[in-house]
Amino acid sequence: MKFAISVAALAMVLAASPALAAPAQPTAGDAEAFVARAEKELSDYTVDASRMSWINATYITDDTDALAAKFGAQGTEMAVRFALEAAKYQKVSGLSPDVKRKLDILRGGIVLPAPTTPGAAAELNAIATKLQSSYGKGKGTLNGKPINGSDIEAEMGTNRNPAQLQEMWTSWHDNVGTPMKQDYARLVEIANKGAVELGYKDVGAMWRSQYDMPADEFAALTDKLWKQVKPLYDELHCYTRTKLNEKYGARVQPASGPIRADLLGNMWAQEWGNIYDVVAPKGAGDLGFDTTDLLAAKGYDPLKMVKTGEGFFSSLGFAPLPESFWQRSMITKPQDREVVCHASAWDIDNKDDLRIKMCTKVNGDDFVTIHHELGHNYYQRAYNKQPFLYLNGANDGFHEAIGDMVALSITPDYLVQIGLLDPAKVPSADKDIGLLLRQAMDKVAFLPFGLLVDKWRWGVFNGSIKPQGYNDAWTSLRLQYQGITPPVDRPDGAFDPGAKFHIPGNTPYTRYFLARLLQFQFYKAACDISGWKGPLHRCSFYGNKEVGQRLNAMLEMGASKPWPDALQAFTGSREMSGEAMIEYFAPLQAWLKEQNKGKQCGW
């Protein structure tokens, strides 16, 4: 289990740093004993901490908030303490591969490290807290009136007034991002010193070192993956720009060059699905059926939806969920208290106390979400026999990709097999383009953004992007990778990266890029194993026990082996690849090329 650790508790740890001292000349035996002690302490802690987090998420009161904060601080303190000590064993000779791997997991568990110099941790924590708070309190304007971030996100998804879109985009980036610039530069300076103390070149190298290969090799791998999928993105960009030009005219969106960032239905132009109504081909909206209507017609309630999701995994040969899952999960929103409705999957005791937390409604979106969340639960159970530090996905892209792979399998064929859809009403192939385009507007459009967020940060952390060039580098990367441009010229003091939560929140982002590609690679592997012969996007591997056996072989490894080993166990390949995504969207890509004939694509 990797911990995304803040720096909040580091000052407390450093105050007691003499107690952390490793032996004067530590041995491989000392390192092994330390790892065993750390795993035991972390394992004991997480069970109670998970129970407390569950109570807080499903019964929000001032008291449960306070208790959850207390447990959170304890966990942070513990992980920081172990990271600092793990760093002291890095150059010990004779380490077994297992101990070395666990030391790397412990050492790399702090997302934002501080150096041990007096006052550094306190300053870093103060800056990190200030940046996150500034983002949370941030406001833009609409028609000159203040509007908060979540309301702007919703408004930009539905608003088609280019002047109002420009106002919201510009005011948010100016009000939220710009004031952060100086603080962010200082945060980078401090955190880099902390990374060096832990044995890394800089914070970016520390993040990239968590992928079972040298940091520079991982950066090269992301470039290789992007080149595989870029032609598909380029066709989608060209087609979308044409539709925006047709809607708004050349004064708002020219027919060539980059797309204006605020016109894509999302504050960061990271997913474009909200403007599907603008780009949808004629008649594509009618897919022949609506999952929400099918669920209602068959009398489904939330419990039956979850039982159906369980049935998907049972059909692959996975054991049923434990009885405690049904007793302890929160499947619908309670009427008597405040809860966190955001869907999530839980493993309370690192064994079999699996749960989901959802405010399920009987609709197609939640039906998909259930299958996704259960993907996490079955992954958690599959690796529950691993040592504590290996209770995780093979890399941070795997866990999300498993759930997404299963969600891709909710095809018309699957709906027929479970009795939701009449075989006579399976949509014909002429409906596929609309469905694939709608998916691509989110899954494909996201790829360059998913890559460039950390590309920018890697440059910031290694010093190739200086504070005075922060914004120009951000704008250049967005133009280079996404082919988008701000709706207005940006002033010299702008800090547009700060307008995206994951920058002030210091959350690594490459995992999302990897998950978008891995889900298709996993899905294609399952379809190949099942012997599927039709178009990839119509495949369902429901009911195939061989798929279940091969999938479980990957899942049960957890984080115990380098991710290529886990990938090979299921897909037969040791390389992450974008080729499966290209195959999935092949009919759409061919259609887009036809639509783009005669257009000046690129930017």
Order of alpha helices (4+ residues) and beta strands (2+ residues): alpha-alpha-alpha-alpha-alpha-beta-beta-alpha-alpha-alpha-alpha-alpha-beta-alpha-alpha-alpha-alpha-beta-beta-alpha-alpha-alpha-alpha-alpha-alpha-beta-alpha-alpha-alpha-alpha-alpha
